[in-house]
């Protein structure tokens, strides 16, 4: 079961990276409208990790980093790992969890963009496919 879970989690991680990239691109465009063109990937990386304009993405980035660590671990993976990522994603998007209010507020700005809708639907479909019957 561990290899199946690892494959499922890998598929989810890939889908979440695409979702994150879509959100990042919209945030980058907003930043560039306000402050001017970002001159390359190194500058963008520094902005993502240090500029308040990109701070709202950090909970999703952190979740993805943790997911990558789980996938790369040598331990046996199982249903508990799937439940953990389901719970983390549910908390991120839950209006009842105040910890991620900033994430949800900024996500709300972009959620109707076609690429965001498409990539969100993709990771959600992967997650549904991982759920136990």
OpenMM code with the backbone's topology and positions (N, CA, C; nanometers):
from openmm import Vec3, app, unit

residues = "UNK UNK UNK UNK UNK UNK UNK UNK UNK UNK UNK UNK UNK UNK UNK UNK UNK UNK UNK UNK UNK UNK UNK UNK UNK UNK UNK UNK UNK UNK UNK UNK UNK UNK UNK UNK UNK UNK UNK UNK UNK UNK UNK UNK UNK UNK UNK UNK UNK UNK UNK UNK UNK UNK UNK UNK UNK UNK UNK UNK UNK UNK UNK UNK UNK UNK UNK UNK UNK UNK UNK UNK UNK UNK UNK UNK UNK UNK UNK UNK UNK UNK UNK UNK UNK UNK UNK UNK UNK UNK UNK UNK UNK UNK UNK UNK UNK UNK UNK UNK UNK UNK UNK UNK UNK UNK UNK UNK UNK UNK UNK UNK UNK UNK UNK UNK UNK UNK UNK UNK UNK UNK UNK UNK UNK UNK UNK UNK UNK UNK UNK UNK UNK".split()
positions = [
    Vec3(0.0820, -0.1194, 0.0000),
    Vec3(0.0000, 0.0000, 0.0000),
    Vec3(0.0866, 0.1260, 0.0000),
    Vec3(0.2026, 0.1181, 0.0599),
    Vec3(0.2876, 0.2359, 0.0711),
    Vec3(0.3229, 0.2951, -0.0646),
    Vec3(0.3528, 0.2090, -0.1634),
    Vec3(0.3900, 0.2622, -0.2946),
    Vec3(0.2702, 0.3275, -0.3625),
    Vec3(0.1494, 0.2719, -0.3431),
    Vec3(0.0290, 0.3343, -0.3994),
    Vec3(0.0027, 0.4695, -0.3339),
    Vec3(0.0173, 0.4768, -0.2039),
    Vec3(-0.0024, 0.6023, -0.1324),
    Vec3(0.1026, 0.7029, -0.1773),
    Vec3(0.2250, 0.6601, -0.1893),
    Vec3(0.3323, 0.7496, -0.2338),
    Vec3(0.3016, 0.8031, -0.3741),
    Vec3(0.2542, 0.7170, -0.4624),
    Vec3(0.2174, 0.7610, -0.5986),
    Vec3(0.1031, 0.8615, -0.5941),
    Vec3(0.0027, 0.8331, -0.5122),
    Vec3(-0.1104, 0.9251, -0.4985),
    Vec3(-0.0644, 1.0607, -0.4444),
    Vec3(0.0193, 1.0569, -0.3418),
    Vec3(0.0686, 1.1812, -0.2833),
    Vec3(0.1559, 1.2573, -0.3827),
    Vec3(0.2318, 1.1865, -0.4637),
    Vec3(0.3115, 1.2508, -0.5688),
    Vec3(0.2223, 1.3206, -0.6695),
    Vec3(0.1147, 1.2541, -0.7106),
    Vec3(0.0197, 1.3154, -0.8042),
    Vec3(-0.0421, 1.4407, -0.7431),
    Vec3(-0.0767, 1.4321, -0.6154),
    Vec3(-0.1337, 1.5478, -0.5469),
    Vec3(-0.0315, 1.6611, -0.5383),
    Vec3(0.0920, 1.6282, -0.5048),
    Vec3(0.1962, 1.7306, -0.4946),
    Vec3(0.2163, 1.8011, -0.6285),
    Vec3(0.2160, 1.7256, -0.7365),
    Vec3(0.2305, 1.7847, -0.8697),
    Vec3(0.1141, 1.8785, -0.8999),
    Vec3(-0.0062, 1.8348, -0.8696),
    Vec3(-0.1244, 1.9170, -0.8943),
    Vec3(-0.1228, 2.0430, -0.8065),
    Vec3(-0.0790, 2.0300, -0.6826),
    Vec3(-0.0714, 2.1470, -0.5944),
    Vec3(0.0348, 2.2459, -0.6432),
    Vec3(0.1458, 2.1956, -0.6984),
    Vec3(0.2475, 2.2858, -0.7525),
    Vec3(0.1913, 2.3686, -0.8678),
    Vec3(0.1107, 2.3071, -0.9518),
    Vec3(0.0490, 2.3806, -1.0633),
    Vec3(-0.0482, 2.4871, -1.0114),
    Vec3(-0.1244, 2.4524, -0.9097),
    Vec3(-0.2165, 2.5468, -0.8463),
    Vec3(-0.1385, 2.6635, -0.7852),
    Vec3(-0.0337, 2.6312, -0.7125),
    Vec3(0.0504, 2.7328, -0.6492),
    Vec3(0.1108, 2.8245, -0.7550),
    Vec3(0.1566, 2.7677, -0.8644),
    Vec3(0.2152, 2.8478, -0.9719),
    Vec3(0.1119, 2.9437, -1.0316),
    Vec3(-0.0097, 2.8978, -1.0499),
    Vec3(-0.1146, 2.9849, -1.1029),
    Vec3(-0.1379, 3.1027, -1.0078),
    Vec3(-0.1467, 3.0741, -0.8785),
    Vec3(-0.1650, 3.1812, -0.7798),
    Vec3(-0.0445, 3.2750, -0.7780),
    Vec3(0.0744, 3.2169, -0.7860),
    Vec3(0.1974, 3.2963, -0.7860),
    Vec3(0.2030, 3.3893, -0.9076),
    Vec3(0.1644, 3.3398, -1.0225),
    Vec3(0.1677, 3.4224, -1.1440),
    Vec3(0.0742, 3.5426, -1.1315),
    Vec3(-0.0421, 3.5239, -1.0738),
    Vec3(-0.1348, 3.6361, -1.0557),
    Vec3(-0.0805, 3.7352, -0.9524),
    Vec3(-0.0207, 3.6838, -0.8483),
    Vec3(0.0387, 3.7701, -0.7464),
    Vec3(0.1548, 3.8489, -0.8065),
    Vec3(0.2349, 3.7811, -0.8868),
    Vec3(0.3476, 3.8459, -0.9545),
    Vec3(0.2973, 3.9576, -1.0461),
    Vec3(0.1930, 3.9308, -1.1221),
    Vec3(0.1373, 4.0333, -1.2113),
    Vec3(0.0884, 4.1544, -1.1328),
    Vec3(0.0210, 4.1296, -1.0224),
    Vec3(-0.0251, 4.2403, -0.9381),
    Vec3(0.0933, 4.3206, -0.8837),
    Vec3(0.1954, 4.2493, -0.8403),
    Vec3(0.3156, 4.3148, -0.7880),
    Vec3(0.3796, 4.4016, -0.8959),
    Vec3(0.3922, 4.3468, -1.0172),
    Vec3(0.4566, 4.4206, -1.1257),
    Vec3(0.3756, 4.5435, -1.1667),
    Vec3(0.2439, 4.5353, -1.1617),
    Vec3(0.1603, 4.6525, -1.1906),
    Vec3(0.1863, 4.7639, -1.0891),
    Vec3(0.2108, 4.7226, -0.9670),
    Vec3(0.2297, 4.8203, -0.8597),
    Vec3(0.3737, 4.8716, -0.8510),
    Vec3(0.4726, 4.7819, -0.8704),
    Vec3(0.6123, 4.8184, -0.8425),
    Vec3(0.7057, 4.8104, -0.9631),
    Vec3(0.6575, 4.7626, -1.0763),
    Vec3(0.7435, 4.7490, -1.1933),
    Vec3(0.7850, 4.6043, -1.2151),
    Vec3(0.8424, 4.5803, -1.3308),
    Vec3(0.8789, 4.4457, -1.3736),
    Vec3(0.9818, 4.3813, -1.2795),
    Vec3(0.9595, 4.2548, -1.2525),
    Vec3(1.0538, 4.1744, -1.1744),
    Vec3(1.1577, 4.1218, -1.2725),
    Vec3(1.2843, 4.1477, -1.2438),
    Vec3(1.3905, 4.1178, -1.3401),
    Vec3(1.4545, 3.9809, -1.3205),
    Vec3(1.3740, 3.8760, -1.3337),
    Vec3(1.4300, 3.7416, -1.3348),
    Vec3(1.3844, 3.6542, -1.2202),
    Vec3(1.4117, 3.5241, -1.2353),
    Vec3(1.3656, 3.4259, -1.1360),
    Vec3(1.4316, 3.4403, -0.9992),
    Vec3(1.5579, 3.4838, -0.9942),
    Vec3(1.6232, 3.4997, -0.8645),
    Vec3(1.5571, 3.6118, -0.7849),
    Vec3(1.5257, 3.7221, -0.8525),
    Vec3(1.4566, 3.8328, -0.7862),
    Vec3(1.3185, 3.7884, -0.7402),
    Vec3(1.2485, 3.7153, -0.8267),
    Vec3(1.1168, 3.6648, -0.7881),
    Vec3(1.1275, 3.5737, -0.6664),
    Vec3(1.2239, 3.4833, -0.6664),
    Vec3(1.2435, 3.3936, -0.5524),
    Vec3(1.2635, 3.4736, -0.4238),
    Vec3(1.3485, 3.5751, -0.4284),
    Vec3(1.3720, 3.6571, -0.3096),
    Vec3(1.2465, 3.7296, -0.2645),
    Vec3(1.1660, 3.7736, -0.3601),
    Vec3(1.0401, 3.8385, -0.3250),
    Vec3(0.9443, 3.7387, -0.2597),
    Vec3(0.9367, 3.6209, -0.3167),
    Vec3(0.8450, 3.5190, -0.2641),
    Vec3(0.8796, 3.4839, -0.1202),
    Vec3(1.0093, 3.4739, -0.0908),
    Vec3(1.0456, 3.4350, 0.0462),
    Vec3(1.0535, 3.5521, 0.1441),
    Vec3(1.0620, 3.6765, 0.0917),
    Vec3(1.0820, 3.7849, 0.1852),
    Vec3(0.9884, 3.9038, 0.1767),
    Vec3(0.9160, 3.9184, 0.0678),
    Vec3(0.8330, 4.0383, 0.0524),
    Vec3(0.6916, 4.0133, 0.1050),
    Vec3(0.6372, 4.1090, 0.1805),
    Vec3(0.5022, 4.0920, 0.2353),
    Vec3(0.3941, 4.0713, 0.1287),
    Vec3(0.4180, 4.1204, 0.0069),
    Vec3(0.3196, 4.1055, -0.1005),
    Vec3(0.2924, 3.9577, -0.1322),
    Vec3(0.3914, 3.8728, -0.1084),
    Vec3(0.3801, 3.7305, -0.1402),
    Vec3(0.3560, 3.6445, -0.0158),
    Vec3(0.3508, 3.7065, 0.0997),
    Vec3(0.3393, 3.6340, 0.2263),
    Vec3(0.2165, 3.5444, 0.2334),
    Vec3(0.1086, 3.5840, 0.1730),
    Vec3(-0.0155, 3.5078, 0.1814),
    Vec3(-0.0013, 3.3676, 0.1242),
    Vec3(0.0943, 3.3466, 0.0341),
    Vec3(0.1146, 3.2142, -0.0264),
    Vec3(0.1910, 3.1176, 0.0638),
    Vec3(0.2509, 3.1674, 0.1688),
    Vec3(0.3390, 3.0836, 0.2517),
    Vec3(0.2696, 2.9641, 0.3171),
    Vec3(0.1456, 2.9744, 0.3622),
    Vec3(0.0831, 2.8528, 0.4174),
    Vec3(0.0720, 2.7405, 0.3144),
    Vec3(0.0385, 2.7737, 0.1918),
    Vec3(0.0319, 2.6721, 0.0867),
    Vec3(0.1708, 2.6212, 0.0534),
    Vec3(0.2682, 2.7103, 0.0470),
    Vec3(0.4065, 2.6693, 0.0212),
    Vec3(0.4560, 2.5749, 0.1301),
    Vec3(0.4251, 2.6077, 0.2543),
    Vec3(0.4668, 2.5232, 0.3663),
    Vec3(0.4011, 2.3869, 0.3631),
    Vec3(0.2733, 2.3846, 0.3300),
    Vec3(0.2023, 2.2572, 0.3188),
    Vec3(0.2666, 2.1713, 0.2102),
    Vec3(0.3003, 2.2334, 0.0989),
    Vec3(0.3620, 2.1597, -0.0113),
    Vec3(0.5007, 2.1090, 0.0275),
    Vec3(0.5771, 2.1883, 0.1008),
    Vec3(0.7092, 2.1446, 0.1455),
    Vec3(0.6980, 2.0248, 0.2398),
    Vec3(0.6015, 2.0309, 0.3301),
    Vec3(0.5790, 1.9183, 0.4212),
    Vec3(0.5366, 1.7942, 0.3442),
    Vec3(0.4498, 1.8113, 0.2467),
    Vec3(0.4069, 1.6986, 0.1640),
    Vec3(0.5259, 1.6369, 0.0913),
    Vec3(0.6137, 1.7195, 0.0375),
    Vec3(0.7339, 1.6683, -0.0290),
    Vec3(0.8225, 1.5899, 0.0679),
    Vec3(0.8356, 1.6380, 0.1906),
    Vec3(0.9152, 1.5669, 0.2915),
    Vec3(0.8548, 1.4298, 0.3215),
    Vec3(0.7240, 1.4230, 0.3336),
    Vec3(0.6556, 1.2959, 0.3596),
    Vec3(0.6807, 1.1999, 0.2440),
    Vec3(0.6635, 1.2482, 0.1226),
    Vec3(0.6830, 1.1648, 0.0040),
    Vec3(0.8261, 1.1129, -0.0031),
    Vec3(0.9226, 1.1982, 0.0304),
    Vec3(1.0643, 1.1611, 0.0214),
    Vec3(1.1129, 1.0762, 0.1388),
    Vec3(1.0319, 1.0649, 0.2432),
    Vec3(1.0750, 0.9882, 0.3602),
    Vec3(1.0847, 0.8402, 0.3261),
    Vec3(1.1635, 0.7718, 0.4020),
    Vec3(1.1824, 0.6275, 0.3812),
    Vec3(1.0805, 0.5449, 0.4588),
    Vec3(0.9921, 0.6125, 0.5303),
    Vec3(0.8950, 0.5412, 0.6126),
    Vec3(0.7805, 0.4877, 0.5281),
    Vec3(0.7136, 0.3900, 0.5836),
    Vec3(0.5939, 0.3327, 0.5203),
    Vec3(0.4834, 0.4381, 0.5230),
    Vec3(0.4166, 0.4560, 0.4110),
    Vec3(0.3073, 0.5524, 0.4032),
    Vec3(0.1744, 0.4786, 0.3981),
    Vec3(0.0718, 0.5410, 0.4541),
    Vec3(-0.0587, 0.4758, 0.4569),
    Vec3(-0.1713, 0.5772, 0.4581),
    Vec3(-0.2889, 0.5280, 0.4903),
    Vec3(-0.4088, 0.6110, 0.4915),
    Vec3(-0.3957, 0.7317, 0.5849),
    Vec3(-0.3217, 0.7162, 0.6924),
    Vec3(-0.3051, 0.8277, 0.7857),
    Vec3(-0.2375, 0.9462, 0.7177),
    Vec3(-0.1444, 0.9186, 0.6282),
    Vec3(-0.0776, 1.0262, 0.5548),
    Vec3(-0.1755, 1.0990, 0.4626),
    Vec3(-0.2627, 1.0237, 0.4001),
    Vec3(-0.3650, 1.0843, 0.3150),
    Vec3(-0.4590, 1.1692, 0.3986),
    Vec3(-0.5020, 1.1161, 0.5126),
    Vec3(-0.5914, 1.1926, 0.6005),
    Vec3(-0.5233, 1.3206, 0.6489),
    Vec3(-0.3936, 1.3132, 0.6778),
    Vec3(-0.3213, 1.4328, 0.7236),
    Vec3(-0.3234, 1.5437, 0.6191),
    Vec3(-0.2979, 1.5081, 0.4932),
    Vec3(-0.2966, 1.6106, 0.3888),
    Vec3(-0.4381, 1.6606, 0.3613),
    Vec3(-0.5363, 1.5737, 0.3679),
    Vec3(-0.6758, 1.6176, 0.3540),
    Vec3(-0.7108, 1.7194, 0.4616),
    Vec3(-0.6728, 1.6886, 0.5843),
    Vec3(-0.7028, 1.7770, 0.6972),
    Vec3(-0.6302, 1.9115, 0.6803),
    Vec3(-0.5051, 1.9081, 0.6393),
    Vec3(-0.4286, 2.0319, 0.6217),
    Vec3(-0.4907, 2.1200, 0.5137),
    Vec3(-0.5330, 2.0587, 0.4046),
    Vec3(-0.5967, 2.1367, 0.2972),
    Vec3(-0.7325, 2.1898, 0.3418),
    Vec3(-0.8065, 2.1096, 0.4148),
    Vec3(-0.9369, 2.1546, 0.4647),
    Vec3(-0.9196, 2.2745, 0.5582),
    Vec3(-0.8193, 2.2699, 0.6443),
    Vec3(-0.7943, 2.3812, 0.7358),
    Vec3(-0.7546, 2.5069, 0.6596),
    Vec3(-0.6733, 2.4907, 0.5559),
    Vec3(-0.6287, 2.6051, 0.4773),
    Vec3(-0.7459, 2.6793, 0.4135),
    Vec3(-0.8444, 2.6045, 0.3672),
    Vec3(-0.9574, 2.6652, 0.2970),
    Vec3(-1.0803, 2.6877, 0.3854),
    Vec3(-1.0765, 2.6448, 0.5098),
    Vec3(-1.1917, 2.6572, 0.5984),
    Vec3(-1.2103, 2.8006, 0.6483),
    Vec3(-1.3281, 2.8563, 0.6285),
    Vec3(-1.3530, 2.9913, 0.6808),
    Vec3(-1.3577, 2.9941, 0.8337),
    Vec3(-1.3599, 2.8786, 0.8955),
    Vec3(-1.3660, 2.8710, 1.0413),
    Vec3(-1.2282, 2.8754, 1.1063),
    Vec3(-1.1212, 2.8604, 1.0266),
    Vec3(-0.9860, 2.8574, 1.0807),
    Vec3(-0.9209, 2.9949, 1.0624),
    Vec3(-0.9052, 3.0706, 1.1701),
    Vec3(-0.8522, 3.2070, 1.1574),
    Vec3(-0.7040, 3.2132, 1.1187),
    Vec3(-0.6318, 3.1025, 1.1346),
    Vec3(-0.4883, 3.1046, 1.1041),
    Vec3(-0.4597, 3.1359, 0.9575),
    Vec3(-0.5520, 3.1011, 0.8702),
    Vec3(-0.5261, 3.1148, 0.7269),
    Vec3(-0.6183, 3.2167, 0.6603),
    Vec3(-0.6649, 3.3123, 0.7387),
    Vec3(-0.7561, 3.4141, 0.6876),
    Vec3(-0.6928, 3.4940, 0.5734),
    Vec3(-0.5667, 3.5304, 0.5883),
    Vec3(-0.4995, 3.6076, 0.4832),
    Vec3(-0.4891, 3.5254, 0.3545),
    Vec3(-0.4563, 3.3977, 0.3670),
    Vec3(-0.4506, 3.3120, 0.2487),
    Vec3(-0.5852, 3.3125, 0.1779),
    Vec3(-0.6923, 3.2905, 0.2506),
    Vec3(-0.8244, 3.2823, 0.1891),
    Vec3(-0.8671, 3.4161, 0.1271),
    Vec3(-0.8305, 3.5253, 0.1912),
    Vec3(-0.8665, 3.6569, 0.1382),
    Vec3(-0.7991, 3.6796, 0.0026),
    Vec3(-0.6698, 3.6530, -0.0062),
    Vec3(-0.5994, 3.6731, -0.1327),
    Vec3(-0.6393, 3.5675, -0.2362),
    Vec3(-0.6577, 3.4450, -0.1923),
    Vec3(-0.7053, 3.3400, -0.2833),
    Vec3(-0.8383, 3.3838, -0.3465),
    Vec3(-0.9234, 3.4481, -0.2674),
    Vec3(-1.0519, 3.4957, -0.3164),
    Vec3(-1.0393, 3.5947, -0.4318),
    Vec3(-0.9283, 3.6665, -0.4375),
    Vec3(-0.9044, 3.7598, -0.5479),
    Vec3(-0.8848, 3.6868, -0.6806),
    Vec3(-0.8295, 3.5676, -0.6738),
    Vec3(-0.7872, 3.4970, -0.7952),
    Vec3(-0.8687, 3.3724, -0.8262),
    Vec3(-0.9565, 3.3321, -0.7380),
    Vec3(-1.0230, 3.2024, -0.7516),
    Vec3(-1.1099, 3.1902, -0.8760),
    Vec3(-1.1501, 3.3019, -0.9343),
    Vec3(-1.2328, 3.2954, -1.0542),
    Vec3(-1.1517, 3.3016, -1.1843),
    Vec3(-1.0215, 3.3162, -1.1722),
    Vec3(-0.9347, 3.3142, -1.2905),
    Vec3(-0.9341, 3.1723, -1.3479),
    Vec3(-0.9370, 3.1621, -1.4800),
    Vec3(-0.9495, 3.0311, -1.5461),
    Vec3(-0.8387, 2.9343, -1.5060),
    Vec3(-0.7148, 2.9823, -1.5011),
    Vec3(-0.6044, 2.8917, -1.4674),
    Vec3(-0.6105, 2.8473, -1.3212),
    Vec3(-0.6545, 2.9350, -1.2345),
    Vec3(-0.6692, 2.8986, -1.0931),
    Vec3(-0.7821, 2.7965, -1.0788),
    Vec3(-0.8946, 2.8194, -1.1447),
    Vec3(-1.0058, 2.7237, -1.1379),
    Vec3(-0.9641, 2.5871, -1.1923),
    Vec3(-0.8943, 2.5876, -1.3052),
    Vec3(-0.8518, 2.4621, -1.3674),
    Vec3(-0.7545, 2.3845, -1.2773),
    Vec3(-0.6553, 2.4546, -1.2242),
    Vec3(-0.5553, 2.3855, -1.1422),
    Vec3(-0.6125, 2.3449, -1.0063),
    Vec3(-0.7041, 2.4245, -0.9533),
    Vec3(-0.7693, 2.3848, -0.8282),
    Vec3(-0.8562, 2.2617, -0.8497),
    Vec3(-0.9322, 2.2607, -0.9585),
    Vec3(-1.0157, 2.1437, -0.9888),
    Vec3(-0.9290, 2.0190, -1.0039),
    Vec3(-0.8108, 2.0356, -1.0607),
    Vec3(-0.7214, 1.9207, -1.0808),
    Vec3(-0.6730, 1.8632, -0.9476),
    Vec3(-0.6261, 1.9490, -0.8548),
    Vec3(-0.5783, 1.8913, -0.7281),
    Vec3(-0.6938, 1.8362, -0.6455),
    Vec3(-0.8082, 1.9004, -0.6541),
    Vec3(-0.9236, 1.8479, -0.5801),
    Vec3(-0.9675, 1.7125, -0.6364),
    Vec3(-0.9601, 1.6935, -0.7678),
    Vec3(-0.9945, 1.5647, -0.8281),
    Vec3(-0.8964, 1.4563, -0.7840),
    Vec3(-0.7691, 1.4893, -0.7773),
    Vec3(-0.6696, 1.3930, -0.7285),
    Vec3(-0.7014, 1.3554, -0.5850),
    Vec3(-0.7326, 1.4545, -0.5036),
    Vec3(-0.7635, 1.4286, -0.3623),
    Vec3(-0.8863, 1.3392, -0.3479),
    Vec3(-0.9906, 1.3662, -0.4244),
    Vec3(-1.1117, 1.2821, -0.4203),
    Vec3(-1.0775, 1.1403, -0.4613),
    Vec3(-0.9935, 1.1250, -0.5632),
    Vec3(-0.9539, 0.9926, -0.6088),
    Vec3(-0.8733, 0.9147, -0.5059),
    Vec3(-0.8127, 0.9853, -0.4131),
    Vec3(-0.7327, 0.9208, -0.3082),
    Vec3(-0.8171, 0.8752, -0.1911),
    Vec3(-0.9364, 0.9278, -0.1783),
    Vec3(-1.0196, 0.8973, -0.0626),
    Vec3(-1.0643, 0.7515, -0.0662),
    Vec3(-1.0664, 0.6941, 0.0508),
    Vec3(-1.1055, 0.5534, 0.0640),
    Vec3(-1.2522, 0.5367, 0.0259),
    Vec3(-1.2840, 0.4252, -0.0396),
    Vec3(-1.4252, 0.4004, -0.0796),
    Vec3(-1.5157, 0.3824, 0.0402),
] * unit.nanometer
topology = app.Topology()
chain = topology.addChain("A")
for resn in residues:
    res = topology.addResidue(resn, chain)
    for name in ("N", "CA", "C"):
        topology.addAtom(name, app.Element.getBySymbol(name[0]), res)
